[in-house]
Amino acid sequence: MTEVISVRFRNGCKEYYFDPKGLTVPTDTDVIVETAQGPEFARCSQGNHQVEDDAVVKPLRGLIRIATDNDRHTAAYNRGREKEAFEVCKKKIQQHKLEMKLVRVECSFDGSKILFFFTADGRVDFRELVKDLAGVFRARIELRQIGVRDEAKMIGGLGICGRPFCCSQFMDEFLPVSIKMAKTQSLSLNPTKISGTCGRLMCCLKYEQDAYEDAIRRMPKNDSFVLTPDGTGNVSDINVLKETVSVRLDDRPEGARCYHNCEVCVLRNGKGSREGIVVPDKRPERYIEPIAEEELPAITLVSDFDPDAAAAEDGKRRRSRGGRGRRRGENAGEHPAEKAAADNKPARSEKADKPAGDKPNREGGSRRRRSGRRGSGSGQAAPAAAEAAPKKQERPAGEAPAGEKKRNNNRRRPRRRSGGGGKPNGGAEA
């Protein structure tokens, strides 16, 4: 085992191992490491850890130091110098009329070398361009031709799936992709549909290739002679993702039926004759899809219920309810006169409180009030209502007759009646 630290250079996905030289480097720390091109500014993606000796590329280069503020200012200055070099190089390419496309410019940490990446369809003679750039920047100039996949990785972007490019996000190296993978996965062979932004086949075709190859190895081919729970037949179509096959039965050739791969017994894989094939008497069993049981969370009920206290409270309520019932039963059959005789008190009668002649004529009063309101609304009084009402005795102001309660001036007014046309009290229009 070897102790190393994992380092990534700017905008790169591949990790490189370096010797920490006895230092403890935390993750996401800027460091200065020794490379074949000299010291470089990088970031530690994983701190001190152990790896197998076979995973380390010899010779293992070491860590120079942990980056300081001065190192970060130097790296920022180099980024500005790269932008300037990019614009100058584009103008020089146009002046020399070279068929090349500038992609990216990188400047070494010490500023002694500037690296230009470009793409071109063929070989390009850029010797004069190198001389002009060396005279401008006074540094070592290196031009490197790259492919379209490297260009997409450096520039970045969004694929047809709507996500960033895999090569610029997490892929360390490019994977070999062939058109055979698209055929195996039953994809469209239209180049515009299976190609990425770089113009090459999409890298994601490689992700599920192993799963497709394993499923195809276990499933029958087209036109295979198979035995199903419903009888024998020939395979007309297969679905690799669902692992189902469509079988055209001998008894019912008008339509194909769909079966799971485990419901099919292959008697002959692929095209061929049925002569000499023995059909088993026992047919395969039907496939039953497993029902995923939902795991319910465990519910723990915590209660402070005390059965003794609950029984005592229940008995107390019943006793109080029975006492109230007995009291209500004793008082329910008593008459006011009997109760008064028991208490040695004279019984009072509601009719005795008021004289018989002092009972007001409510019917006449209500008629008088209604007739008065009708009269006030129409300007005339109803003579029949006035005659029916009893005559009042004249008495001095402030004196009330004996046995008659004083009228309450704040008594509730009678409800108004709405007449036709929305006029109050049903009064006629004057």
C-alpha positions as a Markdown table, in Angstrom:
| # | Residue | x | y | z |
|---|---|---|---|---|
| 1 | Met | 0.0 | 0.0 | 0.0 |
| 2 | Thr | 1.2 | 3.5 | -0.8 |
| 3 | Glu | 0.0 | 6.7 | 0.8 |
| 4 | Val | -1.0 | 9.3 | -1.8 |
| 5 | Ile | -3.2 | 12.3 | -2.4 |
| 6 | Ser | -5.6 | 12.7 | -5.4 |
| 7 | Val | -5.2 | 15.9 | -7.4 |
| 8 | Arg | -7.3 | 17.4 | -10.2 |
| 9 | Phe | -6.1 | 20.1 | -12.4 |
| 10 | Arg | -8.4 | 22.9 | -13.5 |
| 11 | Asn | -11.6 | 21.8 | -15.2 |
| 12 | Gly | -10.3 | 18.3 | -15.4 |
| 13 | Cys | -12.1 | 15.1 | -14.4 |
| 14 | Lys | -9.2 | 12.7 | -14.2 |
| 15 | Glu | -7.4 | 12.3 | -10.9 |
| 16 | Tyr | -3.7 | 12.0 | -10.5 |
| 17 | Tyr | -1.7 | 10.5 | -7.6 |
| 18 | Phe | 1.0 | 12.5 | -5.9 |
| 19 | Asp | 3.3 | 11.8 | -2.9 |
| 20 | Pro | 2.2 | 14.0 | 0.0 |
| 21 | Lys | 5.9 | 14.0 | 1.3 |
| 22 | Gly | 4.8 | 13.5 | 4.9 |
| 23 | Leu | 2.3 | 16.4 | 4.9 |
| 24 | Thr | -1.4 | 16.1 | 5.8 |
| 25 | Val | -3.4 | 17.7 | 3.0 |
| 26 | Pro | -7.2 | 18.3 | 3.6 |
| 27 | Thr | -9.7 | 17.8 | 0.8 |
| 28 | Asp | -10.5 | 20.8 | -1.4 |
| 29 | Thr | -7.1 | 22.4 | -0.7 |
| 30 | Asp | -5.1 | 24.3 | -3.3 |
| 31 | Val | -1.6 | 22.7 | -3.7 |
| 32 | Ile | 1.5 | 23.1 | -5.9 |
| 33 | Val | 2.7 | 19.8 | -7.4 |
| 34 | Glu | 5.7 | 18.8 | -9.5 |
| 35 | Thr | 4.7 | 17.6 | -13.1 |
| 36 | Ala | 6.6 | 16.8 | -16.2 |
| 37 | Gln | 6.1 | 20.4 | -17.4 |
| 38 | Gly | 7.2 | 21.9 | -14.2 |
| 39 | Pro | 5.3 | 23.1 | -11.1 |
| 40 | Glu | 1.6 | 23.4 | -11.5 |
| 41 | Phe | -1.3 | 24.8 | -9.5 |
| 42 | Ala | -4.0 | 22.2 | -8.7 |
| 43 | Arg | -6.6 | 21.2 | -6.2 |
| 44 | Cys | -6.6 | 18.2 | -3.9 |
| 45 | Ser | -9.8 | 16.2 | -4.5 |
| 46 | Gln | -9.0 | 13.6 | -1.8 |
| 47 | Gly | -6.7 | 13.9 | 1.1 |
| 48 | Asn | -4.2 | 11.3 | 2.4 |
| 49 | His | -5.3 | 7.8 | 1.7 |
| 50 | Gln | -3.9 | 4.4 | 0.8 |
| 51 | Val | -4.0 | 2.8 | -2.6 |
| 52 | Glu | -2.6 | -0.4 | -4.1 |
| 53 | Asp | 0.9 | -0.3 | -5.4 |
| 54 | Asp | -0.3 | -1.4 | -8.9 |
| 55 | Ala | -2.5 | 1.7 | -9.2 |
| 56 | Val | 0.5 | 4.0 | -8.8 |
| 57 | Val | 2.3 | 5.1 | -12.0 |
| 58 | Lys | 6.1 | 5.1 | -11.5 |
| 59 | Pro | 7.8 | 7.4 | -10.8 |
| 60 | Leu | 5.4 | 8.9 | -8.3 |
| 61 | Arg | 5.9 | 12.7 | -8.3 |
| 62 | Gly | 5.6 | 14.6 | -5.1 |
| 63 | Leu | 3.9 | 17.6 | -3.5 |
| 64 | Ile | 5.9 | 20.8 | -3.4 |
| 65 | Arg | 3.8 | 22.8 | -0.9 |
| 66 | Ile | 0.3 | 23.8 | 0.0 |
| 67 | Ala | -0.7 | 26.9 | -2.0 |
| 68 | Thr | -0.4 | 30.3 | -0.3 |
| 69 | Asp | -2.1 | 33.6 | -1.1 |
| 70 | Asn | 0.8 | 34.6 | -3.3 |
| 71 | Asp | 0.4 | 31.4 | -5.3 |
| 72 | Arg | -3.3 | 32.1 | -5.8 |
| 73 | His | -2.5 | 35.6 | -7.0 |
| 74 | Thr | 0.0 | 34.1 | -9.5 |
| 75 | Ala | -2.6 | 31.6 | -10.7 |
| 76 | Ala | -5.2 | 34.4 | -11.2 |
| 77 | Tyr | -2.6 | 36.5 | -13.2 |
| 78 | Asn | -1.9 | 33.5 | -15.5 |
| 79 | Arg | -5.7 | 33.2 | -16.2 |
| 80 | Gly | -5.7 | 36.8 | -17.4 |
| 81 | Arg | -2.7 | 36.1 | -19.5 |
| 82 | Glu | -4.4 | 33.2 | -21.1 |
| 83 | Lys | -7.3 | 35.3 | -22.3 |
| 84 | Glu | -5.0 | 37.8 | -23.8 |
| 85 | Ala | -3.0 | 35.0 | -25.6 |
| 86 | Phe | -6.2 | 33.5 | -26.9 |
| 87 | Glu | -7.2 | 36.8 | -28.7 |
| 88 | Val | -3.7 | 37.4 | -30.0 |
| 89 | Cys | -3.5 | 33.8 | -31.4 |
| 90 | Lys | -6.9 | 34.1 | -33.2 |
| 91 | Lys | -5.7 | 37.3 | -35.0 |
| 92 | Lys | -2.4 | 35.6 | -36.0 |
| 93 | Ile | -4.3 | 32.6 | -37.4 |
| 94 | Gln | -6.4 | 34.9 | -39.6 |
| 95 | Gln | -3.3 | 36.7 | -40.8 |
| 96 | His | -1.6 | 33.5 | -41.8 |
| 97 | Lys | -4.9 | 32.1 | -43.3 |
| 98 | Leu | -4.6 | 28.8 | -41.5 |
| 99 | Glu | -7.5 | 26.3 | -41.5 |
| 100 | Met | -7.5 | 25.6 | -37.8 |
| 101 | Lys | -9.8 | 26.4 | -34.9 |
| 102 | Leu | -8.3 | 27.6 | -31.6 |
| 103 | Val | -10.0 | 25.9 | -28.6 |
| 104 | Arg | -8.1 | 26.7 | -25.5 |
| 105 | Val | -4.9 | 28.3 | -24.1 |
| 106 | Glu | -3.1 | 27.2 | -20.9 |
| 107 | Cys | -0.2 | 28.9 | -19.3 |
| 108 | Ser | 2.2 | 27.2 | -16.9 |
| 109 | Phe | 2.4 | 28.2 | -13.3 |
| 110 | Asp | 5.8 | 29.8 | -13.6 |
| 111 | Gly | 4.9 | 31.5 | -16.9 |
| 112 | Ser | 7.7 | 29.9 | -18.9 |
| 113 | Lys | 5.5 | 28.1 | -21.4 |
| 114 | Ile | 2.1 | 28.7 | -23.1 |
| 115 | Leu | 0.2 | 25.8 | -24.6 |
| 116 | Phe | -2.3 | 26.3 | -27.5 |
| 117 | Phe | -5.0 | 23.6 | -28.3 |
| 118 | Phe | -6.6 | 23.6 | -31.7 |
| 119 | Thr | -8.6 | 21.4 | -34.0 |
| 120 | Ala | -8.2 | 20.9 | -37.7 |
| 121 | Asp | -9.4 | 18.5 | -40.4 |
| 122 | Gly | -5.8 | 17.7 | -41.5 |
| 123 | Arg | -2.2 | 18.6 | -40.9 |
| 124 | Val | -1.4 | 22.3 | -40.6 |
| 125 | Asp | 1.9 | 24.0 | -41.1 |
| 126 | Phe | 2.0 | 26.4 | -38.2 |
| 127 | Arg | 5.8 | 27.1 | -38.0 |
| 128 | Glu | 5.4 | 30.8 | -38.9 |
| 129 | Leu | 2.6 | 31.1 | -36.4 |
| 130 | Val | 4.8 | 29.8 | -33.6 |
| 131 | Lys | 7.6 | 32.3 | -34.4 |
| 132 | Asp | 5.1 | 35.2 | -34.3 |
| 133 | Leu | 3.6 | 34.1 | -30.9 |
| 134 | Ala | 7.1 | 33.6 | -29.4 |
| 135 | Gly | 8.1 | 37.1 | -30.4 |
| 136 | Val | 4.9 | 38.5 | -28.8 |
| 137 | Phe | 4.9 | 36.6 | -25.4 |
| 138 | Arg | 8.6 | 36.0 | -25.0 |
| 139 | Ala | 7.9 | 32.4 | -23.8 |
| 140 | Arg | 8.1 | 28.9 | -25.0 |
| 141 | Ile | 5.1 | 28.3 | -27.4 |
| 142 | Glu | 3.6 | 24.9 | -28.0 |
| 143 | Leu | 0.7 | 24.1 | -30.3 |
| 144 | Arg | -1.2 | 20.8 | -29.9 |
| 145 | Gln | -3.8 | 19.4 | -32.2 |
| 146 | Ile | -6.8 | 17.7 | -30.5 |
| 147 | Gly | -9.9 | 15.8 | -31.6 |
| 148 | Val | -13.5 | 16.9 | -31.5 |
| 149 | Arg | -14.2 | 14.8 | -28.4 |
| 150 | Asp | -11.4 | 16.6 | -26.5 |
| 151 | Glu | -12.8 | 19.9 | -27.8 |
| 152 | Ala | -16.2 | 19.1 | -26.3 |
| 153 | Lys | -14.6 | 18.1 | -23.0 |
| 154 | Met | -12.7 | 21.4 | -22.8 |
| 155 | Ile | -15.5 | 23.7 | -23.8 |
| 156 | Gly | -18.4 | 21.9 | -22.2 |
| 157 | Gly | -22.1 | 22.3 | -22.9 |
| 158 | Leu | -25.5 | 20.5 | -22.7 |
| 159 | Gly | -26.3 | 17.3 | -24.5 |
| 160 | Ile | -29.6 | 16.3 | -26.1 |
| 161 | Cys | -30.7 | 14.9 | -22.7 |
| 162 | Gly | -30.5 | 18.3 | -21.2 |
| 163 | Arg | -27.6 | 17.5 | -18.8 |
| 164 | Pro | -24.0 | 18.7 | -19.0 |
| 165 | Phe | -21.6 | 16.6 | -21.1 |
| 166 | Cys | -20.5 | 13.4 | -19.4 |
| 167 | Cys | -16.9 | 13.9 | -20.6 |
| 168 | Ser | -16.7 | 17.3 | -18.9 |
| 169 | Gln | -18.5 | 16.2 | -15.7 |
| 170 | Phe | -17.1 | 12.8 | -14.5 |
| 171 | Met | -15.5 | 10.8 | -17.2 |
| 172 | Asp | -11.8 | 10.3 | -16.7 |
| 173 | Glu | -11.2 | 8.8 | -20.1 |
| 174 | Phe | -13.1 | 8.4 | -23.4 |
| 175 | Leu | -14.8 | 5.0 | -23.9 |
| 176 | Pro | -14.8 | 3.2 | -27.2 |
| 177 | Val | -18.3 | 3.4 | -28.8 |
| 178 | Ser | -19.4 | 1.5 | -31.9 |
| 179 | Ile | -22.6 | 1.4 | -34.1 |
| 180 | Lys | -23.0 | -2.2 | -32.9 |
| 181 | Met | -24.0 | -1.0 | -29.5 |
| 182 | Ala | -26.9 | 1.0 | -31.0 |
| 183 | Lys | -28.1 | -2.1 | -32.9 |
| 184 | Thr | -27.9 | -4.2 | -29.7 |
| 185 | Gln | -30.0 | -1.7 | -27.8 |
| 186 | Ser | -32.6 | -1.5 | -30.7 |
| 187 | Leu | -31.9 | 2.2 | -31.2 |
| 188 | Ser | -32.5 | 4.2 | -34.3 |
| 189 | Leu | -29.5 | 4.1 | -36.7 |
| 190 | Asn | -30.0 | 7.7 | -37.7 |
| 191 | Pro | -26.7 | 9.4 | -37.0 |
| 192 | Thr | -28.4 | 12.6 | -35.8 |
| 193 | Lys | -30.2 | 10.8 | -33.1 |
| 194 | Ile | -27.4 | 8.7 | -31.7 |
| 195 | Ser | -24.6 | 11.3 | -32.1 |
| 196 | Gly | -23.5 | 13.9 | -29.5 |
| 197 | Thr | -22.7 | 17.5 | -29.9 |
| 198 | Cys | -19.2 | 16.6 | -30.9 |
| 199 | Gly | -20.5 | 14.7 | -33.9 |
| 200 | Arg | -19.4 | 11.3 | -32.6 |
| 201 | Leu | -21.5 | 8.5 | -31.1 |
| 202 | Met | -22.8 | 9.3 | -27.7 |
| 203 | Cys | -20.7 | 8.0 | -24.8 |
| 204 | Cys | -23.8 | 7.0 | -22.9 |
| 205 | Leu | -24.3 | 4.1 | -25.3 |
| 206 | Lys | -21.5 | 2.3 | -23.4 |
| 207 | Tyr | -23.2 | 2.6 | -20.0 |
| 208 | Glu | -26.0 | -0.1 | -20.5 |
| 209 | Gln | -24.2 | -2.2 | -23.1 |
| 210 | Asp | -23.2 | -4.9 | -20.6 |
| 211 | Ala | -26.8 | -5.2 | -19.3 |
| 212 | Tyr | -28.2 | -5.6 | -22.8 |
| 213 | Glu | -25.6 | -8.2 | -23.7 |
| 214 | Asp | -26.5 | -10.2 | -20.6 |
| 215 | Ala | -30.3 | -10.0 | -21.3 |
| 216 | Ile | -29.9 | -11.0 | -24.9 |
| 217 | Arg | -27.8 | -14.0 | -23.9 |
| 218 | Arg | -30.6 | -15.3 | -21.7 |
| 219 | Met | -33.5 | -14.6 | -24.2 |
| 220 | Pro | -34.4 | -16.5 | -27.3 |
| 221 | Lys | -33.8 | -15.2 | -30.8 |
| 222 | Asn | -36.5 | -14.3 | -33.3 |
| 223 | Asp | -38.2 | -17.2 | -35.1 |
| 224 | Ser | -37.2 | -19.6 | -32.3 |
| 225 | Phe | -39.5 | -22.6 | -31.6 |
| 226 | Val | -40.6 | -22.4 | -28.0 |
| 227 | Leu | -43.1 | -24.0 | -25.6 |
| 228 | Thr | -45.4 | -21.7 | -23.6 |
| 229 | Pro | -48.1 | -22.3 | -21.0 |
| 230 | Asp | -50.7 | -22.1 | -23.9 |
| 231 | Gly | -48.8 | -24.4 | -26.3 |
| 232 | Thr | -46.0 | -24.3 | -28.9 |
| 233 | Gly | -45.2 | -21.4 | -31.3 |
| 234 | Asn | -42.6 | -19.2 | -32.9 |
| 235 | Val | -41.1 | -16.1 | -31.4 |
| 236 | Ser | -42.0 | -13.0 | -33.4 |
| 237 | Asp | -40.5 | -10.2 | -31.3 |
| 238 | Ile | -38.5 | -9.7 | -28.1 |
| 239 | Asn | -38.4 | -6.8 | -25.6 |
| 240 | Val | -35.0 | -6.7 | -24.0 |
| 241 | Leu | -35.8 | -4.1 | -21.4 |
| 242 | Lys | -38.9 | -5.9 | -20.1 |
| 243 | Glu | -37.5 | -9.3 | -20.9 |
| 244 | Thr | -40.7 | -10.4 | -22.6 |
| 245 | Val | -41.2 | -12.2 | -25.9 |
| 246 | Ser | -44.1 | -12.2 | -28.4 |
| 247 | Val | -45.1 | -15.7 | -29.5 |
| 248 | Arg | -47.3 | -16.6 | -32.4 |
| 249 | Leu | -49.0 | -19.8 | -31.2 |
| 250 | Asp | -49.7 | -22.7 | -33.6 |
| 251 | Asp | -53.2 | -23.0 | -32.4 |
| 252 | Arg | -53.9 | -19.3 | -32.7 |
| 253 | Pro | -51.7 | -17.9 | -35.5 |
| 254 | Glu | -53.9 | -14.8 | -36.0 |
| 255 | Gly | -52.3 | -12.9 | -33.2 |
| 256 | Ala | -49.1 | -13.0 | -31.1 |
| 257 | Arg | -49.2 | -13.3 | -27.3 |
| 258 | Cys | -46.8 | -11.8 | -24.9 |
| 259 | Tyr | -44.9 | -14.0 | -22.4 |
| 260 | His | -42.2 | -13.4 | -19.8 |
| 261 | Asn | -38.9 | -14.9 | -20.5 |
| 262 | Cys | -39.3 | -17.4 | -17.6 |
| 263 | Glu | -42.6 | -18.7 | -19.1 |
| 264 | Val | -40.9 | -19.8 | -22.4 |
| 265 | Cys | -39.0 | -23.0 | -22.9 |
| 266 | Val | -36.8 | -22.8 | -25.9 |
| 267 | Leu | -36.9 | -25.9 | -28.1 |
| 268 | Arg | -35.0 | -24.5 | -31.0 |
| 269 | Asn | -33.0 | -21.2 | -30.8 |
| 270 | Gly | -33.2 | -19.4 | -34.1 |
| 271 | Lys | -34.5 | -20.4 | -37.5 |
| 272 | Gly | -34.7 | -24.0 | -38.5 |
| 273 | Ser | -36.8 | -27.1 | -39.0 |
| 274 | Arg | -39.0 | -28.7 | -36.3 |
| 275 | Glu | -38.1 | -32.2 | -37.4 |
| 276 | Gly | -36.8 | -34.4 | -34.6 |
| 277 | Ile | -37.8 | -31.9 | -31.8 |
| 278 | Val | -39.5 | -33.6 | -28.9 |
| 279 | Val | -42.1 | -31.4 | -27.3 |
| 280 | Pro | -42.3 | -32.0 | -23.5 |
| 281 | Asp | -45.6 | -32.9 | -22.0 |
| 282 | Lys | -45.2 | -30.6 | -19.1 |
| 283 | Arg | -45.7 | -26.9 | -20.0 |
| 284 | Pro | -43.9 | -24.1 | -18.2 |
| 285 | Glu | -45.7 | -22.4 | -15.3 |
| 286 | Arg | -47.1 | -18.9 | -15.6 |
| 287 | Tyr | -45.2 | -16.0 | -14.3 |
| 288 | Ile | -46.6 | -14.2 | -11.3 |
| 289 | Glu | -45.3 | -10.7 | -10.7 |
| 290 | Pro | -44.1 | -10.3 | -7.1 |
| 291 | Ile | -46.0 | -7.7 | -5.2 |
| 292 | Ala | -43.7 | -5.3 | -3.4 |
| 293 | Glu | -44.9 | -5.0 | 0.2 |
| 294 | Glu | -44.7 | -1.5 | 1.4 |
| 295 | Glu | -42.8 | -1.2 | 4.6 |
| 296 | Leu | -44.9 | 0.6 | 7.0 |
| 297 | Pro | -43.1 | 2.6 | 9.7 |
| 298 | Ala | -43.2 | 1.2 | 13.2 |
| 299 | Ile | -45.6 | 3.2 | 15.3 |
| 300 | Thr | -45.1 | 3.2 | 19.0 |
| 301 | Leu | -48.0 | 4.4 | 21.1 |
| 302 | Val | -47.0 | 5.9 | 24.5 |
| 303 | Ser | -49.9 | 6.5 | 26.9 |
| 304 | Asp | -50.1 | 7.4 | 30.5 |
| 305 | Phe | -53.4 | 5.6 | 30.9 |
| 306 | Asp | -54.0 | 4.3 | 34.5 |
| 307 | Pro | -56.8 | 1.7 | 34.7 |
| 308 | Asp | -57.3 | 2.2 | 38.5 |
| 309 | Ala | -57.7 | 6.0 | 38.2 |
| 310 | Ala | -60.0 | 5.6 | 35.2 |
| 311 | Ala | -62.2 | 3.1 | 37.1 |
| 312 | Ala | -62.4 | 5.5 | 40.1 |
| 313 | Glu | -63.3 | 8.4 | 37.9 |
| 314 | Asp | -66.0 | 6.4 | 36.1 |
| 315 | Gly | -67.6 | 5.4 | 39.4 |
| 316 | Lys | -67.5 | 8.9 | 40.6 |
| 317 | Arg | -69.3 | 10.1 | 37.5 |
| 318 | Arg | -72.0 | 7.4 | 37.8 |
| 319 | Arg | -72.7 | 8.3 | 41.5 |
| 320 | Ser | -73.0 | 12.0 | 40.6 |
| 321 | Arg | -75.2 | 11.2 | 37.7 |
| 322 | Gly | -77.5 | 8.9 | 39.9 |
| 323 | Gly | -77.8 | 11.6 | 42.6 |
| 324 | Arg | -78.9 | 14.2 | 40.1 |
| 325 | Gly | -81.4 | 11.8 | 38.7 |
| 326 | Arg | -82.9 | 11.0 | 42.1 |
| 327 | Arg | -83.2 | 14.7 | 42.9 |
| 328 | Arg | -84.9 | 15.3 | 39.6 |
| 329 | Gly | -87.3 | 12.4 | 40.2 |
| 330 | Glu | -88.3 | 13.7 | 43.6 |
| 331 | Asn | -89.0 | 17.2 | 42.3 |
| 332 | Ala | -90.7 | 16.1 | 39.1 |
| 333 | Gly | -94.0 | 14.9 | 40.8 |
| 334 | Glu | -94.4 | 17.7 | 43.3 |
| 335 | His | -97.1 | 20.3 | 42.8 |
| 336 | Pro | -96.5 | 23.9 | 43.7 |
| 337 | Ala | -99.3 | 23.9 | 46.3 |
| 338 | Glu | -98.0 | 20.7 | 47.9 |
| 339 | Lys | -94.5 | 22.1 | 48.0 |
| 340 | Ala | -95.8 | 25.3 | 49.7 |
| 341 | Ala | -97.8 | 23.3 | 52.2 |
| 342 | Ala | -94.7 | 21.2 | 53.0 |
| 343 | Asp | -92.6 | 24.4 | 53.6 |
| 344 | Asn | -95.4 | 26.0 | 55.6 |
| 345 | Lys | -95.6 | 28.8 | 53.1 |
| 346 | Pro | -98.7 | 30.1 | 51.3 |
| 347 | Ala | -98.9 | 29.0 | 47.7 |
| 348 | Arg | -98.9 | 31.7 | 45.2 |
| 349 | Ser | -100.9 | 31.6 | 42.1 |
| 350 | Glu | -100.2 | 33.4 | 38.9 |
| 351 | Lys | -103.8 | 34.4 | 38.6 |
| 352 | Ala | -103.8 | 35.9 | 42.1 |
| 353 | Asp | -100.9 | 38.1 | 41.4 |
| 354 | Lys | -102.8 | 40.2 | 38.9 |
| 355 | Pro | -106.5 | 41.3 | 39.0 |
| 356 | Ala | -108.8 | 39.7 | 36.5 |
| 357 | Gly | -109.8 | 43.1 | 35.1 |
| 358 | Asp | -106.2 | 44.3 | 34.6 |
| 359 | Lys | -105.3 | 41.7 | 31.9 |
| 360 | Pro | -104.6 | 43.7 | 28.8 |
| 361 | Asn | -106.4 | 43.0 | 25.7 |
| 362 | Arg | -103.4 | 41.9 | 23.5 |
| 363 | Glu | -105.6 | 41.2 | 20.6 |
| 364 | Gly | -107.1 | 44.6 | 20.7 |
| 365 | Gly | -103.7 | 46.3 | 21.3 |
| 366 | Ser | -102.2 | 44.5 | 18.4 |
| 367 | Arg | -105.1 | 45.5 | 16.2 |
| 368 | Arg | -104.8 | 49.1 | 17.5 |
| 369 | Arg | -101.1 | 49.2 | 16.7 |
| 370 | Arg | -101.5 | 47.7 | 13.3 |
| 371 | Ser | -104.4 | 50.0 | 12.5 |
| 372 | Gly | -102.4 | 53.0 | 13.9 |
| 373 | Arg | -99.4 | 52.2 | 11.6 |
| 374 | Arg | -101.7 | 51.8 | 8.7 |
| 375 | Gly | -103.3 | 55.1 | 9.5 |
| 376 | Ser | -99.9 | 56.8 | 9.9 |
| 377 | Gly | -98.9 | 55.4 | 6.5 |
| 378 | Ser | -102.1 | 56.5 | 4.7 |
| 379 | Gly | -103.0 | 59.5 | 6.8 |
| 380 | Gln | -106.4 | 58.1 | 8.0 |
| 381 | Ala | -107.4 | 56.1 | 11.1 |
| 382 | Ala | -109.4 | 52.9 | 11.0 |
| 383 | Pro | -112.7 | 53.6 | 12.9 |
| 384 | Ala | -113.4 | 49.9 | 13.5 |
| 385 | Ala | -110.2 | 49.4 | 15.4 |
| 386 | Ala | -110.8 | 52.5 | 17.5 |
| 387 | Glu | -114.2 | 51.3 | 18.5 |
| 388 | Ala | -112.9 | 47.8 | 19.4 |
| 389 | Ala | -110.2 | 49.2 | 21.7 |
| 390 | Pro | -111.3 | 49.8 | 25.3 |
| 391 | Lys | -111.5 | 53.4 | 26.4 |
| 392 | Lys | -108.7 | 54.7 | 28.7 |
| 393 | Gln | -109.5 | 56.5 | 31.9 |
| 394 | Glu | -108.2 | 59.9 | 32.2 |
| 395 | Arg | -105.5 | 60.2 | 35.0 |
| 396 | Pro | -103.1 | 62.8 | 36.0 |
| 397 | Ala | -99.7 | 62.8 | 34.4 |
| 398 | Gly | -97.2 | 60.6 | 36.2 |
| 399 | Glu | -99.8 | 58.6 | 38.0 |
| 400 | Ala | -100.3 | 54.9 | 37.2 |
| 401 | Pro | -103.5 | 52.9 | 38.0 |
| 402 | Ala | -103.3 | 50.4 | 40.9 |
| 403 | Gly | -102.4 | 46.9 | 40.0 |
| 404 | Glu | -101.1 | 47.9 | 36.6 |
| 405 | Lys | -97.4 | 47.7 | 35.7 |
| 406 | Lys | -95.7 | 50.7 | 34.3 |
| 407 | Arg | -95.2 | 50.4 | 30.6 |
| 408 | Asn | -91.7 | 50.0 | 29.3 |
| 409 | Asn | -90.9 | 52.6 | 26.7 |
| 410 | Asn | -88.1 | 50.5 | 25.5 |
| 411 | Arg | -90.4 | 47.6 | 24.6 |
| 412 | Arg | -89.6 | 45.7 | 21.4 |
| 413 | Arg | -91.2 | 47.2 | 18.4 |
| 414 | Pro | -93.5 | 45.1 | 16.2 |
| 415 | Arg | -92.0 | 43.8 | 12.9 |
| 416 | Arg | -92.8 | 45.9 | 10.0 |
| 417 | Arg | -94.7 | 44.5 | 7.1 |
| 418 | Ser | -93.4 | 45.1 | 3.6 |
| 419 | Gly | -96.2 | 45.9 | 1.2 |
| 420 | Gly | -96.2 | 45.7 | -2.5 |
| 421 | Gly | -93.6 | 47.7 | -4.4 |
| 422 | Gly | -91.3 | 47.7 | -1.4 |
| 423 | Lys | -93.2 | 50.6 | 0.5 |
| 424 | Pro | -93.0 | 50.4 | 4.3 |
| 425 | Asn | -96.1 | 49.1 | 6.3 |
| 426 | Gly | -98.0 | 48.3 | 3.2 |
| 427 | Gly | -99.1 | 52.0 | 3.0 |
| 428 | Ala | -100.8 | 53.3 | 0.0 |
| 429 | Glu | -99.3 | 56.0 | -2.1 |
| 430 | Ala | -100.7 | 59.4 | -1.2 |
